[in-house]
Structures are given as C-alpha cells and as structure tokens.
C-alpha cells in the first residue's frame, strides 16, 4: 500500500503541465542526439546543465533523465537504417538491424526496437520503484566507513566493467580525485591547489569540466573526422510484425530486459555493457547462432531491450545510495547538487515528490517515445544530412552563452576551453574521460567520509576492515581486480569491447 501511495504522489507530480512538457522535451532531445552520431547523452547533458539552473529541481531532473533514456531509443534508428550507431550502446544493433533493413525489413526492425525498449524500460522502472525504499532504509544504516568502502567499490567497478585500458582508467580516476580537491578545505578553510587564482577558491566548476571534456572535445573530434554518411533513401514500410517474428523476438526481449536490469545496477555497468552482454547471451543460447549478423530479429530485440532496461535501473544506486554508477548519472548527481539536493537515501524522505515524480516520469517518457519514434523516423534520418560544419558551431555558441549565464564570468568560458583542450589530448592518448568525471564527483564525498571515519575511530584505520559491510565492499572490490587480472577474463573483456 505504501508503494501505491508513493506512486500516486509521483503521478501527481509528473502529470503537472510543466513536468509533462519537460518530459516531452527531454524525450525529444534524447531521441535527436541518439540519432546524430557523435553527440551522446553525456555531451548533451553537459551542454544543457546551465539551462536547468532556472528550472525547478523536479522539472530539471525529469528533462535530464528523458535525455538519457531517450538517447537509447534514438541510437537504434540510425543503426538500423544507415549502419551508423548514434549511441555506443547501439553498436551491436548494427549487426542484425542494418541487415534487416537491406532485406526490406527495416520497418519490422524499428518496430521491435521500439516495443522492446518500451517493455524493458517499463519493467526496469518498476524494479526501481520496488527496490528504492528497501535500499534507502539499508543505506541509513551506513556509517562513514561503509560509504567510503562503497565508493571505492563503485570506482573500481567502473574501471573493471568499462572498456579500454585499465591502467589508463585508474590514472584518470586518480586525476579526477585530485581535481576534486581543488578549492577550499571544508575542515581547515585552507585553499588547496588554487595557485592564488580567486575563481578557484570554490573549486573547479562541474559544468565547465564536464562541458569541456565532453562537449567541446567532441566538437573538435567530430570536425576533425569529416565523416560522410550514406542515407538510406528507400521507402520505409512493413512496420507490423509477423507472427513468426513475434514468437522469435518475445523471449529475446524478456532475456534482454532481465540482463539489462541487472547490469544497470552494477557500478560501471549501464547501457553499453548490457547491450553487448545481451547480444552475446542471445547468440550463445540460440540453436542457430550462424543466423546472427545476417538479419536475425533477436539480434535487434535483445540488445535494444537490454540497453533501455539498464538506462532505467542505473538510477537505483544514484537515488538510493548516492553513488553514480556511470558518467551520465555522475552528471545527474552534479545537477542535483547544483540544485542543493544531495543524492542518497535522504532524497526519499526530504524530497518525496521529486524522487517519485522522476520515477513515474520514466513510465510517461517511455510511452511518449514509443508514440513519437516511429512516425518521426523520416525526420530523424534527414537530420543526418545536415553538414557538421553548420551543426557544431551552433552548439559551440550555445555552450558559451550557457556558460556565461551561470556566473556572468568569462573565467568559466576560459576554463571550459582549457578542459576541452585537455579532453582532446586525452582522446589522442586513448584515455577515457568518463572515469575522471566519476572520480571528480565522488572525490569530495570520499574524502569527507574518510575523515569522518578516522575521526570516529580516533585515527585507527582498522575501522574500514572491522565493520562487516565496509569489509565486504572492500573484499568485493579486491575480488573484481583479481578476477579481471586473470588472462582468460582479460582476453574476454577485450574481445567484448573490441566493437567499440
């Protein structure tokens, strides 16, 4: 009964005209940036963060959440029609989705992608609603030692389950932790690493860092590539699924939904890992694995269901424990803190309308996406013909206007440009900036809980190993490092992500 009362409060909040409008705006923007290759939810949320400062917190978070899961929908459109993944999580969809399009079955591929995404998103949102309160109650039993160990586990998990070099990822996390220390020490009031620059006394701005590393850097990289895309000009038809296709796709949707719901909760998991895992699971469990890559509808249904389910359940650790499991949710955590809301178990008790309103808006957003996705396919594909030399300068101008409007300070624009240059260097060195953002967001919270733990134990570091929950998180973190260091596991990990 309590869950029903909470959901009723969420519906009351989410169906207000303003929140419905921003849910629609977020879903549309998410689909748009999912369609356009090179512009992902990370870059878009980084660019749009300044525009959310004047919005109510509920509306801002509903819009940002819509951008995140909307991008998973949009990414499948270009994967199927033009063999270009708009999102990294849609890379696997290209394998069978585009083959279906070449066989004249693009309509069926788009339909199963939309329906699978809707089913998976709705189920994962229900999982989020059911687990939210029990996990938040558990979180209240956490002390400083447990929170510190949980954050260590989250950071290590984001390294182990992410693609790319582990050594480089660890280095980026350490750099993020160091950047998070810039500013005024909250305990002693001493300025740290500010180099006598007054603007750095409050620390490096999250918006400047995120927009530079992802938005500005991505613009430079995309302009440098000068990619040309072949647009599929054949008329789309046959959106209705045949009985055989429904029979084949239904189990794949169910398995992909369950796989994505589980992997989305894990630190470092999320849509990308879920889509790859669901595809491999579907291929290995099939009686005819040789059909995959040749237009098998299960190769579209499974990954598309998995990435949308993971996009929803990845909110669970953020909203209940205050730990962002991936870089997009780290952006969301930054947006919440900018609005004066600290992610974690206190959100449910102190801001119930916000918490349940965001959850219910995911159901509404998924329904909006299904209604809009198929009719607007032609418009989305035509957007691919817009030259990037026109698109990206407009985005850059929008970034600068948004940045200046935050503090009316040109220093923020210069800092963003410097972060953009730093991000470009990282790209050339093949260093993923995502772990840096996670380290930057979690760093101050880790430091605070480390200090509080040491104060409570009067300087005895054994508190982190003698408390059962804290020790469990540290042991799990160590186990993840040991397992991934094994040669067989390491080779499987590299093979799983080589498509990216």
VOTORVEX-248506 format. One record per residue (C-alpha): residue number from 1; residue in one letter; x, y, z. Coordinates in steps of 0.05 Angstrom, whole numbers. Example, Ala and Ser with C-alpha at 12.3 -4.5 7.8 and 13.67 -1.06 7.14 Angstrom:
2
+-----+-----+--------+--------+--------+
:   n : res :     xx :     yy :     zz :
+-----+-----+--------+--------+--------+
:   1 :   a :    246 :    -90 :    156 :
:   2 :   s :    273 :    -21 :    143 :
+-----+-----+--------+--------+--------+
***
This chain:
500
+-----+-----+--------+--------+--------+
:   n : res :     xx :     yy :     zz :
+-----+-----+--------+--------+--------+
:   1 :   x :      0 :      0 :      0 :
:   2 :   x :     58 :     47 :     15 :
:   3 :   x :     85 :     36 :    -55 :
:   4 :   x :     18 :     53 :    -86 :
:   5 :   x :     14 :    117 :    -44 :
:   6 :   x :     84 :    136 :    -66 :
:   7 :   x :     68 :    123 :   -139 :
:   8 :   x :      4 :    165 :   -132 :
:   9 :   x :     47 :    222 :   -106 :
:  10 :   x :     94 :    211 :   -165 :
:  11 :   x :     37 :    213 :   -216 :
:  12 :   x :     10 :    277 :   -184 :
:  13 :   x :     78 :    309 :   -192 :
:  14 :   x :     96 :    281 :   -261 :
:  15 :   x :     30 :    298 :   -296 :
:  16 :   x :     32 :    372 :   -280 :
:  17 :   x :     34 :    412 :   -345 :
:  18 :   x :    105 :    438 :   -334 :
:  19 :   x :    134 :    370 :   -317 :
:  20 :   x :     98 :    336 :   -375 :
:  21 :   x :    127 :    390 :   -421 :
:  22 :   x :    198 :    378 :   -397 :
:  23 :   x :    188 :    303 :   -401 :
:  24 :   x :    169 :    312 :   -474 :
:  25 :   x :    227 :    360 :   -486 :
:  26 :   x :    276 :    311 :   -454 :
:  27 :   x :    250 :    252 :   -495 :
:  28 :   x :    253 :    292 :   -560 :
:  29 :   x :    323 :    318 :   -547 :
:  30 :   x :    346 :    249 :   -525 :
:  31 :   x :    320 :    217 :   -589 :
:  32 :   x :    352 :    272 :   -631 :
:  33 :   x :    421 :    265 :   -600 :
:  34 :   x :    414 :    189 :   -603 :
:  35 :   x :    402 :    195 :   -678 :
:  36 :   x :    460 :    243 :   -691 :
:  37 :   x :    527 :    205 :   -687 :
:  38 :   x :    579 :    240 :   -646 :
:  39 :   x :    530 :    274 :   -598 :
:  40 :   x :    514 :    230 :   -538 :
:  41 :   x :    475 :    240 :   -474 :
:  42 :   x :    539 :    257 :   -436 :
:  43 :   x :    556 :    315 :   -482 :
:  44 :   x :    484 :    338 :   -486 :
:  45 :   x :    472 :    338 :   -411 :
:  46 :   x :    539 :    374 :   -401 :
:  47 :   x :    517 :    427 :   -451 :
:  48 :   x :    447 :    435 :   -423 :
:  49 :   x :    466 :    438 :   -349 :
:  50 :   x :    468 :    515 :   -347 :
:  51 :   x :    397 :    518 :   -375 :
:  52 :   x :    370 :    476 :   -317 :
:  53 :   x :    392 :    525 :   -263 :
:  54 :   x :    329 :    568 :   -271 :
:  55 :   x :    282 :    507 :   -272 :
:  56 :   x :    250 :    474 :   -211 :
:  57 :   x :    293 :    414 :   -190 :
:  58 :   x :    238 :    364 :   -208 :
:  59 :   x :    230 :    391 :   -279 :
:  60 :   x :    305 :    394 :   -289 :
:  61 :   x :    317 :    322 :   -268 :
:  62 :   x :    257 :    297 :   -308 :
:  63 :   x :    285 :    330 :   -371 :
:  64 :   x :    356 :    304 :   -360 :
:  65 :   x :    331 :    234 :   -346 :
:  66 :   x :    289 :    237 :   -410 :
:  67 :   x :    351 :    256 :   -449 :
:  68 :   x :    388 :    195 :   -421 :
:  69 :   x :    338 :    141 :   -436 :
:  70 :   x :    312 :    177 :   -499 :
:  71 :   x :    382 :    171 :   -529 :
:  72 :   x :    378 :     95 :   -524 :
:  73 :   x :    315 :     97 :   -568 :
:  74 :   x :    345 :    144 :   -619 :
:  75 :   x :    410 :    107 :   -626 :
:  76 :   x :    376 :     47 :   -656 :
:  77 :   x :    345 :     86 :   -714 :
:  78 :   x :    410 :    102 :   -750 :
:  79 :   x :    440 :     35 :   -730 :
:  80 :   x :    384 :      1 :   -768 :
:  81 :   x :    375 :     48 :   -827 :
:  82 :   x :    446 :     72 :   -844 :
:  83 :   x :    491 :     25 :   -804 :
:  84 :   x :    516 :     83 :   -762 :
:  85 :   x :    506 :     76 :   -686 :
:  86 :   x :    481 :    141 :   -658 :
:  87 :   x :    499 :    115 :   -589 :
:  88 :   x :    555 :     69 :   -566 :
:  89 :   x :    502 :     23 :   -536 :
:  90 :   x :    472 :     14 :   -606 :
:  91 :   x :    535 :    -13 :   -638 :
:  92 :   x :    511 :    -85 :   -632 :
:  93 :   x :    444 :    -67 :   -663 :
:  94 :   x :    480 :    -51 :   -728 :
:  95 :   x :    500 :   -124 :   -738 :
:  96 :   x :    429 :   -151 :   -750 :
:  97 :   x :    388 :    -87 :   -754 :
:  98 :   x :    421 :    -60 :   -817 :
:  99 :   x :    419 :   -128 :   -849 :
: 100 :   x :    344 :   -129 :   -837 :
: 101 :   x :    339 :    -60 :   -869 :
: 102 :   x :    378 :    -84 :   -931 :
: 103 :   x :    329 :   -142 :   -936 :
: 104 :   x :    270 :    -94 :   -937 :
: 105 :   x :    251 :   -108 :   -864 :
: 106 :   x :    272 :    -40 :   -835 :
: 107 :   x :    201 :    -28 :   -811 :
: 108 :   x :    200 :    -93 :   -771 :
: 109 :   x :    268 :    -77 :   -741 :
: 110 :   x :    247 :     -8 :   -719 :
: 111 :   x :    182 :    -35 :   -690 :
: 112 :   x :    214 :    -89 :   -648 :
: 113 :   x :    267 :    -40 :   -626 :
: 114 :   x :    213 :     10 :   -602 :
: 115 :   x :    168 :    -43 :   -570 :
: 116 :   x :    226 :    -80 :   -537 :
: 117 :   x :    253 :    -14 :   -510 :
: 118 :   x :    184 :      4 :   -482 :
: 119 :   x :    174 :    -63 :   -448 :
: 120 :   x :    245 :    -63 :   -419 :
: 121 :   x :    240 :      9 :   -396 :
: 122 :   x :    173 :     -1 :   -362 :
: 123 :   x :    196 :    -64 :   -326 :
: 124 :   x :    262 :    -32 :   -304 :
: 125 :   x :    225 :     28 :   -277 :
: 126 :   x :    181 :    -19 :   -236 :
: 127 :   x :    244 :    -51 :   -209 :
: 128 :   x :    269 :     18 :   -190 :
: 129 :   x :    203 :     35 :   -154 :
: 130 :   x :    202 :    -31 :   -116 :
: 131 :   x :    276 :    -31 :    -94 :
: 132 :   x :    281 :     44 :    -78 :
: 133 :   x :    252 :     44 :     -7 :
: 134 :   x :    285 :    -20 :     19 :
: 135 :   x :    353 :      2 :     -7 :
: 136 :   x :    345 :     72 :     22 :
: 137 :   x :    327 :     41 :     90 :
: 138 :   x :    390 :     -1 :     86 :
: 139 :   x :    431 :     60 :     67 :
: 140 :   x :    411 :     95 :    131 :
: 141 :   x :    450 :     41 :    168 :
: 142 :   x :    513 :     60 :    132 :
: 143 :   x :    566 :     98 :    170 :
: 144 :   x :    626 :    137 :    142 :
: 145 :   x :    667 :     72 :    136 :
: 146 :   x :    613 :     37 :     95 :
: 147 :   x :    603 :     97 :     49 :
: 148 :   x :    677 :    104 :     37 :
: 149 :   x :    685 :     30 :     21 :
: 150 :   x :    623 :     31 :    -24 :
: 151 :   x :    652 :     89 :    -64 :
: 152 :   x :    718 :     51 :    -71 :
: 153 :   x :    679 :     -9 :    -96 :
: 154 :   x :    640 :     35 :   -144 :
: 155 :   x :    702 :     67 :   -174 :
: 156 :   x :    738 :      0 :   -182 :
: 157 :   x :    675 :    -29 :   -213 :
: 158 :   x :    671 :     28 :   -263 :
: 159 :   x :    742 :     12 :   -284 :
: 160 :   x :    734 :    -63 :   -288 :
: 161 :   x :    668 :    -62 :   -326 :
: 162 :   x :    687 :     -5 :   -373 :
: 163 :   x :    722 :    -12 :   -440 :
: 164 :   x :    794 :      8 :   -453 :
: 165 :   x :    859 :      3 :   -415 :
: 166 :   x :    850 :     -9 :   -340 :
: 167 :   x :    916 :     26 :   -324 :
: 168 :   x :    894 :     89 :   -361 :
: 169 :   x :    825 :     86 :   -328 :
: 170 :   x :    857 :     82 :   -259 :
: 171 :   x :    901 :    141 :   -277 :
: 172 :   x :    840 :    181 :   -299 :
: 173 :   x :    804 :    165 :   -234 :
: 174 :   x :    864 :    189 :   -194 :
: 175 :   x :    866 :    253 :   -234 :
: 176 :   x :    792 :    263 :   -222 :
: 177 :   x :    802 :    253 :   -147 :
: 178 :   x :    858 :    305 :   -147 :
: 179 :   x :    816 :    356 :   -187 :
: 180 :   x :    760 :    346 :   -137 :
: 181 :   x :    807 :    370 :    -82 :
: 182 :   x :    818 :    438 :   -115 :
: 183 :   x :    787 :    494 :    -74 :
: 184 :   x :    776 :    509 :     -1 :
: 185 :   x :    785 :    453 :     50 :
: 186 :   x :    718 :    448 :     86 :
: 187 :   x :    753 :    427 :    151 :
: 188 :   x :    810 :    476 :    157 :
: 189 :   x :    789 :    531 :    109 :
: 190 :   x :    857 :    528 :     74 :
: 191 :   x :    860 :    538 :     -1 :
: 192 :   x :    886 :    477 :    -38 :
: 193 :   x :    916 :    476 :   -108 :
: 194 :   x :    885 :    543 :   -126 :
: 195 :   x :    952 :    574 :   -147 :
: 196 :   x :    926 :    640 :   -119 :
: 197 :   x :    871 :    644 :   -171 :
: 198 :   x :    810 :    672 :   -134 :
: 199 :   x :    760 :    639 :   -181 :
: 200 :   x :    785 :    570 :   -160 :
: 201 :   x :    773 :    582 :    -86 :
: 202 :   x :    705 :    546 :    -93 :
: 203 :   x :    736 :    491 :   -134 :
: 204 :   x :    734 :    474 :   -208 :
: 205 :   x :    664 :    483 :   -235 :
: 206 :   x :    630 :    418 :   -251 :
: 207 :   x :    595 :    448 :   -311 :
: 208 :   x :    660 :    475 :   -340 :
: 209 :   x :    696 :    409 :   -331 :
: 210 :   x :    640 :    366 :   -359 :
: 211 :   x :    625 :    412 :   -417 :
: 212 :   x :    699 :    418 :   -435 :
: 213 :   x :    717 :    344 :   -430 :
: 214 :   x :    656 :    321 :   -469 :
: 215 :   x :    621 :    377 :   -506 :
: 216 :   x :    679 :    419 :   -532 :
: 217 :   x :    725 :    359 :   -541 :
: 218 :   x :    672 :    322 :   -580 :
: 219 :   x :    661 :    381 :   -627 :
: 220 :   x :    736 :    383 :   -643 :
: 221 :   x :    739 :    308 :   -655 :
: 222 :   x :    677 :    306 :   -700 :
: 223 :   x :    701 :    365 :   -742 :
: 224 :   x :    768 :    331 :   -749 :
: 225 :   x :    738 :    267 :   -776 :
: 226 :   x :    695 :    300 :   -831 :
: 227 :   x :    653 :    238 :   -837 :
: 228 :   x :    605 :    228 :   -895 :
: 229 :   x :    544 :    185 :   -887 :
: 230 :   x :    503 :    147 :   -938 :
: 231 :   x :    429 :    159 :   -924 :
: 232 :   x :    381 :    101 :   -935 :
: 233 :   x :    331 :    130 :   -985 :
: 234 :   x :    286 :     70 :   -995 :
: 235 :   x :    214 :     79 :   -971 :
: 236 :   x :    200 :     50 :   -903 :
: 237 :   x :    143 :      1 :   -899 :
: 238 :   x :    121 :    -62 :   -863 :
: 239 :   x :    120 :    -37 :   -791 :
: 240 :   x :     73 :    -93 :   -770 :
: 241 :   x :    108 :   -155 :   -743 :
: 242 :   x :     93 :   -224 :   -769 :
: 243 :   x :     72 :   -279 :   -721 :
: 244 :   x :    139 :   -315 :   -730 :
: 245 :   x :    177 :   -252 :   -714 :
: 246 :   x :    136 :   -240 :   -651 :
: 247 :   x :    148 :   -312 :   -629 :
: 248 :   x :    223 :   -306 :   -640 :
: 249 :   x :    231 :   -237 :   -610 :
: 250 :   x :    190 :   -244 :   -546 :
: 251 :   x :    238 :   -289 :   -508 :
: 252 :   x :    296 :   -245 :   -532 :
: 253 :   x :    261 :   -183 :   -504 :
: 254 :   x :    250 :   -218 :   -437 :
: 255 :   x :    322 :   -242 :   -432 :
: 256 :   x :    349 :   -175 :   -454 :
: 257 :   x :    305 :   -138 :   -403 :
: 258 :   x :    328 :   -182 :   -345 :
: 259 :   x :    401 :   -177 :   -366 :
: 260 :   x :    398 :   -101 :   -373 :
: 261 :   x :    360 :    -92 :   -308 :
: 262 :   x :    415 :   -129 :   -270 :
: 263 :   x :    475 :    -98 :   -304 :
: 264 :   x :    447 :    -28 :   -299 :
: 265 :   x :    451 :    -32 :   -223 :
: 266 :   x :    525 :    -51 :   -222 :
: 267 :   x :    577 :      4 :   -217 :
: 268 :   x :    608 :     16 :   -285 :
: 269 :   x :    552 :    -23 :   -319 :
: 270 :   x :    499 :     13 :   -357 :
: 271 :   x :    472 :     11 :   -427 :
: 272 :   x :    536 :     -5 :   -466 :
: 273 :   x :    556 :    -66 :   -425 :
: 274 :   x :    484 :    -90 :   -423 :
: 275 :   x :    474 :    -88 :   -498 :
: 276 :   x :    538 :   -127 :   -513 :
: 277 :   x :    524 :   -179 :   -459 :
: 278 :   x :    451 :   -189 :   -481 :
: 279 :   x :    473 :   -200 :   -554 :
: 280 :   x :    527 :   -250 :   -535 :
: 281 :   x :    478 :   -286 :   -488 :
: 282 :   x :    425 :   -290 :   -543 :
: 283 :   x :    475 :   -315 :   -595 :
: 284 :   x :    503 :   -369 :   -549 :
: 285 :   x :    434 :   -394 :   -528 :
: 286 :   x :    408 :   -398 :   -599 :
: 287 :   x :    402 :   -464 :   -636 :
: 288 :   x :    424 :   -428 :   -700 :
: 289 :   x :    478 :   -378 :   -679 :
: 290 :   x :    501 :   -374 :   -752 :
: 291 :   x :    438 :   -332 :   -767 :
: 292 :   x :    463 :   -275 :   -723 :
: 293 :   x :    495 :   -219 :   -764 :
: 294 :   x :    451 :   -237 :   -823 :
: 295 :   x :    386 :   -203 :   -803 :
: 296 :   x :    361 :   -243 :   -743 :
: 297 :   x :    307 :   -203 :   -707 :
: 298 :   x :    332 :   -229 :   -640 :
: 299 :   x :    397 :   -192 :   -653 :
: 300 :   x :    357 :   -128 :   -650 :
: 301 :   x :    307 :   -145 :   -596 :
: 302 :   x :    357 :   -168 :   -543 :
: 303 :   x :    408 :   -110 :   -543 :
: 304 :   x :    355 :    -56 :   -551 :
: 305 :   x :    315 :    -83 :   -492 :
: 306 :   x :    378 :    -90 :   -451 :
: 307 :   x :    405 :    -20 :   -461 :
: 308 :   x :    339 :     12 :   -444 :
: 309 :   x :    329 :    -31 :   -382 :
: 310 :   x :    400 :    -14 :   -359 :
: 311 :   x :    388 :     61 :   -370 :
: 312 :   x :    330 :     58 :   -321 :
: 313 :   x :    359 :     14 :   -266 :
: 314 :   x :    424 :     53 :   -265 :
: 315 :   x :    385 :    106 :   -227 :
: 316 :   x :    378 :     57 :   -168 :
: 317 :   x :    448 :     67 :   -137 :
: 318 :   x :    445 :    142 :   -150 :
: 319 :   x :    378 :    156 :   -119 :
: 320 :   x :    383 :    106 :    -61 :
: 321 :   x :    457 :    105 :    -43 :
: 322 :   x :    482 :    169 :    -74 :
: 323 :   x :    533 :    132 :   -118 :
: 324 :   x :    530 :    146 :   -193 :
: 325 :   x :    545 :     81 :   -230 :
: 326 :   x :    567 :    114 :   -295 :
: 327 :   x :    587 :    181 :   -323 :
: 328 :   x :    516 :    201 :   -346 :
: 329 :   x :    490 :    190 :   -275 :
: 330 :   x :    550 :    228 :   -249 :
: 331 :   x :    525 :    286 :   -290 :
: 332 :   x :    456 :    277 :   -258 :
: 333 :   x :    488 :    276 :   -189 :
: 334 :   x :    523 :    341 :   -206 :
: 335 :   x :    458 :    372 :   -229 :
: 336 :   x :    424 :    351 :   -164 :
: 337 :   x :    480 :    381 :   -122 :
: 338 :   x :    476 :    446 :   -162 :
: 339 :   x :    403 :    449 :   -142 :
: 340 :   x :    422 :    438 :    -69 :
: 341 :   x :    400 :    365 :    -67 :
: 342 :   x :    450 :    314 :    -43 :
: 343 :   x :    439 :    246 :    -77 :
: 344 :   x :    427 :    189 :    -29 :
: 345 :   x :    375 :    159 :     18 :
: 346 :   x :    354 :    226 :     46 :
: 347 :   x :    323 :    245 :    -21 :
: 348 :   x :    264 :    199 :    -10 :
: 349 :   x :    247 :    228 :     59 :
: 350 :   x :    265 :    301 :     46 :
: 351 :   x :    241 :    307 :    -27 :
: 352 :   x :    190 :    251 :    -38 :
: 353 :   x :    154 :    290 :    -93 :
: 354 :   x :    219 :    297 :   -131 :
: 355 :   x :    240 :    225 :   -122 :
: 356 :   x :    175 :    192 :   -141 :
: 357 :   x :    160 :    245 :   -194 :
: 358 :   x :    224 :    227 :   -231 :
: 359 :   x :    209 :    153 :   -227 :
: 360 :   x :    138 :    160 :   -253 :
: 361 :   x :    162 :    207 :   -308 :
: 362 :   x :    202 :    149 :   -335 :
: 363 :   x :    139 :    110 :   -350 :
: 364 :   x :    108 :    171 :   -383 :
: 365 :   x :    172 :    184 :   -422 :
: 366 :   x :    176 :    113 :   -448 :
: 367 :   x :    104 :    118 :   -472 :
: 368 :   x :    119 :    185 :   -506 :
: 369 :   x :    180 :    155 :   -541 :
: 370 :   x :    140 :     96 :   -570 :
: 371 :   x :     86 :    144 :   -596 :
: 372 :   x :    137 :    192 :   -627 :
: 373 :   x :    192 :    146 :   -650 :
: 374 :   x :    161 :    110 :   -710 :
: 375 :   x :    123 :    169 :   -741 :
: 376 :   x :    185 :    214 :   -737 :
: 377 :   x :    235 :    165 :   -766 :
: 378 :   x :    238 :    201 :   -833 :
: 379 :   x :    253 :    268 :   -800 :
: 380 :   x :    307 :    239 :   -755 :
: 381 :   x :    342 :    207 :   -815 :
: 382 :   x :    340 :    271 :   -855 :
: 383 :   x :    377 :    306 :   -799 :
: 384 :   x :    437 :    263 :   -816 :
: 385 :   x :    445 :    303 :   -880 :
: 386 :   x :    458 :    368 :   -841 :
: 387 :   x :    532 :    385 :   -851 :
: 388 :   x :    571 :    382 :   -786 :
: 389 :   x :    606 :    447 :   -804 :
: 390 :   x :    539 :    482 :   -792 :
: 391 :   x :    515 :    440 :   -734 :
: 392 :   x :    574 :    443 :   -687 :
: 393 :   x :    589 :    519 :   -689 :
: 394 :   x :    516 :    529 :   -668 :
: 395 :   x :    526 :    481 :   -610 :
: 396 :   x :    591 :    516 :   -591 :
: 397 :   x :    556 :    584 :   -589 :
: 398 :   x :    501 :    555 :   -546 :
: 399 :   x :    554 :    527 :   -498 :
: 400 :   x :    587 :    594 :   -489 :
: 401 :   x :    522 :    631 :   -477 :
: 402 :   x :    501 :    579 :   -426 :
: 403 :   x :    568 :    581 :   -390 :
: 404 :   x :    569 :    656 :   -385 :
: 405 :   x :    498 :    657 :   -358 :
: 406 :   x :    517 :    614 :   -298 :
: 407 :   x :    561 :    664 :   -261 :
: 408 :   x :    567 :    721 :   -312 :
: 409 :   x :    642 :    706 :   -311 :
: 410 :   x :    687 :    699 :   -371 :
: 411 :   x :    735 :    656 :   -329 :
: 412 :   x :    686 :    598 :   -335 :
: 413 :   x :    690 :    602 :   -411 :
: 414 :   x :    766 :    601 :   -409 :
: 415 :   x :    766 :    543 :   -360 :
: 416 :   x :    718 :    504 :   -405 :
: 417 :   x :    763 :    517 :   -466 :
: 418 :   x :    823 :    491 :   -426 :
: 419 :   x :    784 :    429 :   -405 :
: 420 :   x :    764 :    419 :   -478 :
: 421 :   x :    837 :    421 :   -499 :
: 422 :   x :    854 :    372 :   -442 :
: 423 :   x :    798 :    326 :   -466 :
: 424 :   x :    825 :    328 :   -537 :
: 425 :   x :    894 :    308 :   -511 :
: 426 :   x :    862 :    251 :   -472 :
: 427 :   x :    826 :    229 :   -536 :
: 428 :   x :    891 :    226 :   -574 :
: 429 :   x :    923 :    187 :   -518 :
: 430 :   x :    862 :    139 :   -518 :
: 431 :   x :    846 :    157 :   -446 :
: 432 :   x :    771 :    154 :   -430 :
: 433 :   x :    749 :    218 :   -392 :
: 434 :   x :    688 :    183 :   -361 :
: 435 :   x :    728 :    155 :   -300 :
: 436 :   x :    755 :    225 :   -288 :
: 437 :   x :    685 :    253 :   -280 :
: 438 :   x :    666 :    196 :   -233 :
: 439 :   x :    728 :    209 :   -192 :
: 440 :   x :    714 :    284 :   -192 :
: 441 :   x :    642 :    275 :   -167 :
: 442 :   x :    658 :    221 :   -115 :
: 443 :   x :    725 :    250 :    -92 :
: 444 :   x :    698 :    303 :    -43 :
: 445 :   x :    648 :    253 :    -14 :
: 446 :   x :    702 :    200 :     -6 :
: 447 :   x :    748 :    250 :     29 :
: 448 :   x :    692 :    272 :     75 :
: 449 :   x :    674 :    201 :     95 :
: 450 :   x :    747 :    181 :    102 :
: 451 :   x :    758 :    238 :    151 :
: 452 :   x :    695 :    225 :    189 :
: 453 :   x :    713 :    151 :    195 :
: 454 :   x :    782 :    167 :    220 :
: 455 :   x :    755 :    218 :    270 :
: 456 :   x :    704 :    168 :    298 :
: 457 :   x :    758 :    116 :    306 :
: 458 :   x :    808 :    167 :    334 :
: 459 :   x :    858 :    155 :    278 :
: 460 :   x :    851 :     79 :    275 :
: 461 :   x :    846 :     58 :    201 :
: 462 :   x :    823 :    -12 :    221 :
: 463 :   x :    752 :     15 :    225 :
: 464 :   x :    746 :      4 :    150 :
: 465 :   x :    764 :    -70 :    158 :
: 466 :   x :    729 :    -88 :    224 :
: 467 :   x :    659 :    -64 :    204 :
: 468 :   x :    625 :   -122 :    166 :
: 469 :   x :    593 :    -82 :    110 :
: 470 :   x :    655 :    -39 :     98 :
: 471 :   x :    699 :   -101 :     96 :
: 472 :   x :    650 :   -135 :     47 :
: 473 :   x :    654 :    -77 :     -2 :
: 474 :   x :    730 :    -75 :      1 :
: 475 :   x :    734 :   -151 :     -9 :
: 476 :   x :    687 :   -147 :    -69 :
: 477 :   x :    730 :    -91 :    -98 :
: 478 :   x :    793 :   -133 :    -89 :
: 479 :   x :    759 :   -194 :   -118 :
: 480 :   x :    739 :   -155 :   -180 :
: 481 :   x :    811 :   -133 :   -191 :
: 482 :   x :    838 :   -203 :   -181 :
: 483 :   x :    787 :   -235 :   -228 :
: 484 :   x :    796 :   -185 :   -284 :
: 485 :   x :    872 :   -194 :   -279 :
: 486 :   x :    866 :   -267 :   -298 :
: 487 :   x :    889 :   -277 :   -371 :
: 488 :   x :    825 :   -312 :   -395 :
: 489 :   x :    780 :   -259 :   -364 :
: 490 :   x :    822 :   -203 :   -390 :
: 491 :   x :    820 :   -230 :   -462 :
: 492 :   x :    745 :   -240 :   -458 :
: 493 :   x :    737 :   -169 :   -433 :
: 494 :   x :    779 :   -141 :   -490 :
: 495 :   x :    740 :   -183 :   -541 :
: 496 :   x :    673 :   -159 :   -513 :
: 497 :   x :    690 :    -86 :   -524 :
: 498 :   x :    730 :    -90 :   -589 :
: 499 :   x :    668 :    -69 :   -628 :
: 500 :   x :    671 :      0 :   -597 :
+-----+-----+--------+--------+--------+
***
